[in-house]
Each structure stands twice: as C-alpha cells, then as structure tokens.
C-alpha cells in the first residue's frame, strides 16, 4: 500500500505522540568542604584543645567520598595559612593528620581574640572562587576581636549582620551551607533572626563542659530536582547522598521533608537507608501540589527542605538541607502534522 493511501485512510492527519525520554533530571556536583578552626588560647583554658583536634581529625577522615576536597583554616583575630588536600590522596591526608596533632596555639604579641566574622568572610572567598559546598565553623567563644584594626573592621554586631542579613542570600546563590558548631561556652542565639536565616545548622555546646558527641554528615549529591507533569502519577524522588553516619546508626536517623513555595507548605516523613533519601509525597499533598502547579506558566518552582531528628548520642547535619525543585507545567506534547494534497 502506497504512502498516499495510508494518509487518506487516516483523514490526511497524522498525530504524533511524543513521550519525554527523562521524566526527571538532577544536577550533581562533587563535594568540597572548608573547616574554620578556632585556635585561640581559650581552647586550652577550657580543656578542649585535644578533644577538638580529635574531632577535627575524625570528622575529616570519615568523609567517604574520596573526590572531596578539604580546606582547613585556623583563625584568631585574623586567619592563618590554610591547609588543603583531597581525600583520595592518602599521603596528603597523613600529612594533614600529623599537622593537626603537632599544631600549637599561636601566641602573637599583645594577645589575640576570636574574630568569627573574619573567618566567615575568608570562607566566603573560597565558596565563590572554588565552589565550596559546606563550611564548618568550630569555635569555643563569641565574636570578640582584640586587635584594634580588626575590632574596628569587624565590630561586635558584625556576626548578627552576617547571619541574619547576608548569609541566606549568599548561600542560596552559591549553593553553600554553614554548620556552626559551638564547642564550649555561650551559644549563639539563632532564634533572634530565624525567619531571615537559611542554610545554617547550629550545634550548641554540650552542657557537660566537654566537646559534644560525634558529628556526622549527610550530603545530598543532587542540587536541583527537575520533573514534568508525569511526576504526579508517580510522586517519588530519590536523592543519592554521601554520608559519614556509621551503618549501625543509620536506623536512628529520622528525616522529614518540607516542600514549599509561596502560599504552599507541607511536611512529611522520608526513608533513609544510608545511600539515598527516598521521598514519597503523600496523595493529599500531591493533589494540592497539582492544583498549585497547573496555574504556573512554565515551571512550578518549589523548595525541598530536610530536617533530621535530634539524637543525644550523636550529632548529624544535612549539608545542604535544601534542594530546589521545579515541575514543568507541560508534560507530554501532541503535535499535529497535516499532509496537504498535491
């Protein structure tokens, strides 16, 4: 049968149904981490110097992804020369461990203070230039520079300004996350600006006067979740992670997901097996989400945020704990092709 006859049978109209090859795509990046290490003399006065060294070495050597690059910056009033290496370089890791073990508190003439703002500012440089994903701030004090030049440039209110005003936009733009680990003393009050902050996890000091329990991390390898309308028929998201959580402690990590956009907010549990976070969106949430997204002209843009339960035996942070999500308002496409007679 000739092609012209086939066309005639179907009324000169051929309908082509195009099914998207990929229902969802995700952007993945390699992990990079920076550690801001408070090396003021108070660490020895508070009898936590050796404990913090052990915490730093343990936290870094347990990073499972060998492609992860690590930068450690000691700081007092100002920052000192950084130490950097990749986890896959065993010789560099060994040299780093020796360096930490032998490191002594610098004692500049005239004393020194704790300049948290300067340390965070230096971390921002690395975040922008080298795409650092996670910043760990380790400190046993409050922001209190003593050098006159540093005190003038970084006054007492600069930390509030940094965390409450500047960090959220900066971190969202650069896909960064801050873990503020208060090792000792008076903890920083994040609640005073909690509505304005984002991408920060605060670990308060242990009330026993010692460095708190082990610190583990869960790092999503997905930085953007992209779906089309077919997602509503099977609303499941798999987010691969790297983690330092030991296998026997995975079952104690209860993670909830919070999906939100303007005028929409829902929270529900997830499943975590140590390799990935499985998000199964409940049917009632899917129904509301579908109604919300049908009014979007192009993409329905959402934010998926994770929260992990508190555990008295160990600390766990999700870095970063937010993943942007978008659902394309058009799923399948019908294209009408008309064959005109000669």
MARGU-680500 format. One record per residue (C-alpha): residue in three letters; x, y, z. Coordinates in steps of 0.2 Angstrom, whole numbers, plus 5000, padded with zeros to 4 digits. Each point is the difference from the previous one (the first is absolute). Layout:
<pts>
AlaXYZ
...
</pts>
This chain:
<pts>
Unk500050005000
Unk500750174995
Unk500350135012
Unk498750124992
Unk498749875004
Unk500449985018
Unk499950195002
Unk498350004992
Unk499449865012
Unk500450105015
Unk499250164993
Unk501650084995
Unk500450035018
Unk501549915009
Unk500050035019
Unk501749975007
Unk500149975019
Unk501750055008
Unk500449935017
Unk501550085009
Unk501549895001
Unk500450065018
Unk498650035012
Unk501250085012
Unk501750075000
Unk501250045014
Unk501650115001
Unk501449925010
Unk501650085006
Unk501649945009
Unk500150045018
Unk501250135007
Unk500250055018
Unk500850135010
Unk500450005019
Unk500250165010
Unk501049945015
Unk500150125015
Unk501849995007
Unk499850135014
Unk500849965017
Unk498349985008
Unk499949834992
Unk501449955012
Unk499350095014
Unk498349914998
Unk500949844999
Unk499349954983
Unk501650034989
Unk500449824998
Unk498149954998
Unk499850124986
Unk501549944991
Unk499349825002
Unk498350064993
Unk500850094986
Unk501049854995
Unk498649875002
Unk498750114991
Unk501250024985
Unk500749834998
Unk498249925000
Unk499550104984
Unk499649854989
Unk500150094983
Unk501850004995
Unk499850134987
Unk499550135014
Unk501250145002
Unk500350075018
Unk500750175005
Unk500450035019
Unk500350185005
Unk500650045018
Unk499550175006
Unk500150125015
Unk499950194997
Unk500449964982
Unk500149854990
Unk501649894998
Unk500749914985
Unk498749864994
Unk500449824998
Unk499249914986
Unk500049824992
Unk498849884992
Unk499449855009
Unk500649884987
Unk501850055003
Unk500549895014
Unk501750085002
Unk499350175001
Unk498749945013
Unk501449935011
Unk500950164999
Unk498550095005
Unk499749895015
Unk501850035006
Unk499850194998
Unk498450005011
Unk500849895013
Unk501650115001
Unk499150174998
Unk500250125015
Unk499050165004
Unk500850154992
Unk500450135013
Unk500350174992
Unk500650155010
Unk498750095008
Unk498849855001
Unk498649964988
Unk498149984999
Unk498749904991
Unk499550084983
Unk498649894994
Unk499550134987
Unk501750004992
Unk500049814999
Unk498350004992
Unk500550134988
Unk501649904994
Unk498849854998
Unk498950104989
Unk501550034988
Unk500349814998
Unk498149974998
Unk500050124985
Unk501749964992
Unk500049825003
Unk498249955002
Unk500149945018
Unk498449915005
Unk500249995019
Unk500850115013
Unk500349935017
Unk500350145013
Unk500849935016
Unk500150125015
Unk500050005019
Unk499650195001
Unk499050154994
Unk500650124987
Unk501250115010
Unk501550074990
Unk501350085010
Unk501250084988
Unk499550184997
Unk500049994981
Unk498949845000
Unk498850075014
Unk499750154989
Unk499749904984
Unk499049875008
Unk499050085015
Unk499049895012
Unk498450014989
Unk500849934985
Unk499649825004
Unk498150045001
Unk500150104984
Unk500949854991
Unk498849875006
Unk498450095001
Unk500150114984
Unk501449944988
Unk500249815001
Unk498349944994
Unk500150084983
Unk501949974998
Unk499849825004
Unk498549974989
Unk500850084985
Unk501649905003
Unk499349845006
Unk500950015016
Unk499649945018
Unk500750055017
Unk500149885015
Unk500350115015
Unk500749895014
Unk500150085016
Unk501349905010
Unk499950085017
Unk499350155009
Unk498550114995
Unk499249954985
Unk499550124986
Unk498150045000
Unk499449954982
Unk498250035005
Unk500150185000
Unk500150004982
Unk499349834995
Unk498850064987
Unk501450094991
Unk501249865000
Unk500249854990
Unk501349864995
Unk500750005018
Unk500149865012
Unk500450055018
Unk500749875012
Unk500050075018
Unk501449975013
Unk499849845011
Unk499550055017
Unk501249885008
Unk501450124996
Unk500849884987
Unk499950004982
Unk498449924994
Unk499749834993
Unk500649944983
Unk499550114985
Unk499449914984
Unk499450074984
Unk498849964986
Unk500450094984
Unk498749994985
Unk500949984984
Unk498550084991
Unk499950194998
Unk498550024990
Unk498549884997
Unk499150034983
Unk498449914996
Unk498550014987
Unk498249975003
Unk500249815000
Unk500750025017
Unk498350015007
Unk499649834995
Unk501549935009
Unk500550135013
Unk501649925006
Unk501750095001
Unk501749915003
Unk501450115006
Unk501749915001
Unk501150055014
Unk501849985008
Unk500049985018
Unk501149975015
Unk498649935011
Unk500649825005
Unk498949864993
Unk499449955018
Unk499450185003
Unk499150024983
Unk498449935008
Unk500050145013
Unk500050144987
Unk498250054997
Unk499850134986
Unk498550114996
Unk499750094984
Unk499250174998
Unk499450064983
Unk499550184998
Unk499850154989
Unk499050165001
Unk498349955009
Unk500449825001
Unk500949905014
Unk499949815004
Unk501149895011
Unk500149815000
Unk501249865004
Unk501349924988
Unk501049845000
Unk501950005002
Unk501149844997
Unk501750085001
Unk500250014981
Unk498550114995
Unk498550105007
Unk498449934993
Unk498650134999
Unk498349934997
Unk498850155000
Unk498349955008
Unk498450004989
Unk499250155008
Unk501650104998
Unk500149954982
Unk498250064997
Unk500350175007
Unk501750014991
Unk499249964983
Unk498750135002
Unk501350135005
Unk501149954985
Unk498750014987
Unk499950195001
Unk501950014997
Unk500450074982
Unk501749904998
Unk500849925016
Unk499149985017
Unk501550045011
Unk500149925017
Unk501249985014
Unk500449835008
Unk500750025018
Unk500649865011
Unk500049995019
Unk500849865010
Unk499549955018
Unk501150045015
Unk500949865008
Unk500950015017
Unk501349874995
Unk500650094984
Unk499850164989
Unk499549984982
Unk499950154987
Unk499350004983
Unk501150114989
Unk499250084991
Unk498249975007
Unk499150084986
Unk499849954981
Unk499150104988
Unk498749914990
Unk499050054984
Unk498649914991
Unk499750054982
Unk498250044997
Unk500049914983
Unk500349825000
Unk499649904985
Unk499850094983
Unk498849974986
Unk500650064983
Unk498850014985
Unk500849974983
Unk498950034985
Unk500449934983
Unk499350114987
Unk499449934983
Unk501150034985
</pts>
